[in-house]
C-alpha cells in the first residue's frame, strides 16, 4: 500500500509550501480538510490563507518563521473557515523546513483534531493569559537590557529574568576569543564550575560550540536527549542535576558572537511559544552585550586619551602649593576640549628657573576632534611659553596657530561648526607672588584671601583663540599674598546643573568660603563634588549621568603665614572699550565688603565707585584703574578706594541744576565718605575716598 493511501486512511493530508514561488501543493486529503474538493491541487498562498482563521494564520506565520530560523519542526493548531466565515473544523499542522540558501520549502501534514470541550483550555497554541504574560515579560526584559551599560550589568539583568512559566535556574553566556569559546559570565553555579567549559575549541562536541558553528539553536528537553546527542559533554553536565537545556546563538548584524545557555531543573517541552520567548531574549541579550562592548571600548579609548593628554603637575613650585582636577563629560566618548598645564619657564639672574606658567583652557566641543585640537593647542602653548614669550605674546601666537589649523575662511574645522578655544594663561613668580595674567574669552580667576573672603579678580582680556588670526591680549598683574589661594576653572564647573555663570559662581564662592584653608587637594575634590552632588541638579543618579560639560579646575596657593590682620586688597582695570565692566567693578566692591557691619556703607561705597569710574570713562580718553583695600580688625576696619587715570585735568566742584545728568560726583563723596581727596601723580591723577566701619551714624 502506498504511503499516501495509509495517510488518507487515518485522515492525514500532505502539503508542500514553496516559499520562492508562493505555491502551496495539497494532496486530496489535505484539500478535503481545507474545505476543498478531495483532489490534488496547487494553490497560491493567498488562496490557502483565506481558508484559515485570521488569528490562527498570524500564529502559524510566527511559528514557521521560528522553525525556519532554528531548523526545527513547526507545529500549530488551525481553524478552517468556509466562505461564510464559519469554522468547519480544527486541524493540527506539523511541518519541516527544507532550506536552500535564502529560499525554503515547508513539507508537512494536516490532521483533524477534536474540538475542545467547554471549560477546557483553548486549542490555540497560545492562550490569552500566557500571551499577555509573555508580552509583559518581553517588554520588561527589553527595557532592562537596553538600560544596562556594561557587560556585568547585562549579565546581572539576564540572571534576574523571570520567564513566564518556565524560568531557568542556571545561565551561562559564551563568547568567542579567536577560535575558542570562553564563558563571559554565569549564574546558578558555584565558583569554579565553569572551569571545564572555559577556553573550549569551536570544534568541541558541546552544544554551545555547535550553536556557534552553525548559528542554530539546540533544545535538549531531557537528560536522555542530551546524552544521546552529546555523550562526551554529558559527563560534564550530568553533575549539575538539570532536566532540560536550551542553547541559543547570540547573533548581531548576521554574525554569531557567542551562545547563551538556559538550564532548567524541571522538564521543559520547548513548545514553539517557549522557543519564541527564548529566541527573543537571546536576540535582546546579544544586542545588549554588543552595546555594552562598544560602550566599554569607548570608555577605554576615552581613558587612554585622557591619560595621554592630561599632564602630571610637577615638579613642586617653591613656596607654592598646586592642585588640579579634570572631569570629562558624561556623554559620548567622555572626552572633550578642556585642559590644564604647568610649564617651567626660562629665567635669568637669581630667579633662573623659578618662574612657571599655569594654563587652563577649553576647546569648543565634547568629541574626539575637540580632544585632538586640545592636544595640539596644549603643545603649541607649551612651546611658545618655553621660548620665553610674555603671556600676551603666548596667547597671540596660540590664537594664530589655532586659526591656521582650522578653516579660517568660515571659522570651521571642516567637520561642521566653529572651533575656537578659551584660555587663561598665568606667569607666576613664586618668590614675590606676582602673577601676570592674559585671558582669551575665559572666565576670570577667583582669589580666596587669608581671612576666607572670596572675590573674582577681573582681568583684561581678548577674543577666544582661533577667532581671528591677529588679536591683542592685554596683561593684568596681581600679587598673591601668603595664605591666599587662586582658583581657575572652565565654565563646566560653573554652569553644570542648570546654572548660569552668575548662579554657578555664587555656588562655588560659598564652597570656597567654607573651606578651612587646609589641604588644597581636599578643596579640589570638594569643588568637583559640589557640581555633582544632589543639590546641584534636579535629577538623581550616578554622578557621571549629570555631567553636562567637561570640568577642569586649577588651584594655586601661596604658602606662608599671613599677617595677623592681613589687608584685603584688590585691583581691576576698566577700559574705555569696556564700559560694561563698571557693573563688574560695583560687584567687586560688594564682594570685598561681604561681611562689612553696615549695609548702608556698602551701598555708599558701591555708589561712589560707580560714579568715580564712570567719570573717568566720560571725561578722559584713558582707562580707569580701581584699587580697593580694607584693613584693620572686624568692626573697626578702614576701606580705602582709589581710582586712577592718565589725565592731568583735576576734577572741580560744580553746582548742577535739577535736570543735569552729571556734576554730582564730588558732592556725593562729600556727603558719603569720611575722607576723600584728589592726588596728582606724574602723568595723571588719583581720586580716593575712605570709609570707617566703626563710624556709623557720623
Secondary structure, 3 states (H helix, E strand, C coil): CCHHHHHHHCCEEEEEEECCCCEEEECHHHHHHCCCCCCCEEEEHHHHHCCECHHHHHHHHHHHHHHHHHCCEEEEEEEEECCCCCEEEEEEEEEEEEEECCEEEEEEEEEEECCCCCCCCCCCCCCHHHHHHHHHHHHHHHHHHHHCCCHHHHHHHHHHCCCCCCCCCEEEEEEEECCEEEEEEEECCCCCCCHHHCCEECCCCCHHHHHHHHCCCEEECCHHHHHHHCHHHHHHHHHHCCCEEEEEEEEECCEEEEEEEEEECCCCCCCHHHHHHHHHHHHHHHHHHHHHHHHHHHHHHHHHHHHHHCCCCCCCCCCEEEEEEEECCCCCCCCCCEEEEEEECCCCHHHCCCCEEEEEEEECCCCHHHHHHHHHHHHHHHHHHHCCCCHHHHHHHHHHHHHHHCECCCCECCCCCECCEEEEEEEECCCCCEEEEEEEECCCEEEECCCCCEEEECCCEECCECCCCCCCCCEEEEECCCCCEEEEECHHHHHCCCCCHHHHHHHHHHHHHHCCCCCHHHHHHHHHHHHHCHHHCCCCCCHHHHCCCCEEEEEEEECCCCCCCCCEEEEEEECCCCCCHHHHHHHHHHHHCCCCCCHHHHHHHHHHHHHHHHHHHHHCCCCEEEEEEEECCCCCCEEEEEEEECCCCCCCCCCCCCCCCCCCHHHHHHHHCCEEEEEECCCCEEEEEEEECCCCCC
